Amino acid sequence: MKKAIILHGWTRTLDKWQNFINALEKKGVETNLPEIPGLTGSLEKVWDIADYVKWLKNIVDKEKGKVILIGHSNGGRIALAFTNRFPEKVEKLILIDSAGIYHNELPLRIKRIVFRTIAKIGAQALDRARLLDRRGRIRQTLKNLLYKFARESDYKDLDKSTKQTMLNLISTDLRPVLSQIQTPTLIIWGANDKITPLSDGILMNNLLKNSKLEITKDARHSPQFTHVKEVTDIIFNNLTI
């Protein structure tokens, strides 16, 4: 039986993965979906991509032989970094709408700037708001507006270490190392992804020397949830080649 370690993206719960896992296991693929520190909850200290590679190695080392890595979004970023560092441990790499390509377009530059300054700006704004509203209603409104401006509603609920960890990850550009990865790689992408655009998947396919790109029509950022059968069929067909 094939064994796959699934690396999820930022999420508050792993419940959505169950249908995908069930479909893979029906096809004879055993799965392991670990909770990733900082991607499903809080962190006691700030992590960077090297910390995630080290964390994943501890999991992979417990397996016998090579593993299949399935990485979605930020999980794909971790899977890519790990495969580059420890290619001998990965039989096949499967990326689903993966992060890893650094973008510097104006909206994303603004987002990173807001993330870095939001604590300082927020504190100053909230102090003024306390003077205006003892019940904190204006304070909360100002806080929410800052996060809305950054277009990251979940960010406001994270602790300080996790916020910095998020910044570290989205500032990591794996483009320079992609051409060094020789591991057979299957890239699955939602055609209508607005979070990690299809152009990223095409670029990864061009840079990863031993890769294949499968585009899921009418899918967005998480085709493994919305197009379960199609995605698992693609994975199974490519695993049996």
C-alpha positions, -999 to +999 in steps of 0.1 A: +000+000+000+012+035-009+018+059+020+011+096+017+018+124+041-006+152+035+005+188+044-025+212+047-025+250+044-037+275+069-069+262+085-087+261+118-099+226+113-090+195+093-126+183+090-128+193+053-100+168+044-120+137+054-137+131+020-104+134+002-087+111+026-115+085+023-113+087-015-076+081-014-078+052+010-104+035-011-079+036-039-053+019-016-034+050-005-027+051+032-026+087+045-012+107+074-026+142+079-006+158+108-015+191+123+011+216+112+023+239+140+012+275+132-010+265+103-037+250+125-030+269+157-007+289+179+031+288+182+052+294+213+080+309+192+085+322+157+092+296+129+107+299+095+107+275+065+138+257+079+119+249+112+091+234+091+115+212+072+130+200+105+095+193+119+086+173+088+118+153+088+109+140+123+077+127+109+092+112+077+120+095+096+094+074+114+082+059+081+099+029+063+114+039+030+104+068+009+071+087+012+047+105-010+042+141+000+009+158-009+011+196-001-017+221-005-011+258-004+013+265+024+017+228+029+030+227-007+056+253+002+068+231+031+068+200+009+089+217-018+114+230+007+116+195+023+120+177-010+148+201-020+166+194+013+160+157+015+152+143-020+163+108-009+132+106+014+105+115-012+092+090-037+068+115-053+058+150-047+022+161-053+014+198-052-022+211-050-024+249-057+009+252-039+024+283-024+061+289-029+064+316-056+071+350-042+050+378-056+058+415-053+028+430-070+014+461-053-015+445-035+008+419-019+034+445-010+006+464+007-005+433+025+030+425+038+034+462+049+001+461+067+010+428+084+043+443+097+028+475+109-006+465+120+003+459+156+018+493+160-009+511+141-036+491+157-023+498+192-022+536+185-057+535+169-071+514+197-058+537+224-076+566+207-107+545+204-108+538+241-111+574+248-141+576+224-159+545+234-157+529+268-174+497+256-148+491+229-172+491+199-152+517+180-120+500+190-132+467+175-144+484+144-110+501+138-092+468+144-115+449+119-110+476+093-072+472+095-075+434+089-100+439+062-076+463+044-050+436+046-076+411+032-067+385+058-096+381+082-081+352+100-049+371+108-065+391+135-071+360+156-035+348+156-010+352+184+022+373+178+045+344+171+021+329+146+017+362+128+054+366+124+056+330+112+030+337+086+051+367+074+082+345+073+064+319+051+048+343+026+081+361+023+099+328+013+106+324-024+114+289-035+118+298-072+156+297-070+156+260-059+128+246-080+152+237-109+173+217-085+144+193-075+146+161-095+118+142-077+088+132-099+062+159-092+025+160-100+011+195-100-027+199-096-042+233-100-077+249-099-082+269-131-099+297-112-076+299-082-075+335-070-051+329-041-023+311-058-029+318-095-026+292-122+004+311-135+023+299-104+014+263-113+026+268-149+058+284-137+064+255-113+058+230-141+084+248-162+110+250-134+105+215-119+124+193-144+104+161-137+069+175-133+034+172-149+007+198-146-030+188-144-055+217-144-089+212-127-116+232-146-141+253-127-120+247-095-106+274-072-079+271-045-090+238-030-099+213-058-093+184-034-124+195-015-147+206-044-136+181-071-127+151-049-131+123-074-113+142-102-083+150-080-080+115-065-084+099-099-055+121-112-034+112-082-041+075-084-035+073-122-002+091-118+009+069-088+003+037-108+023+048-139 
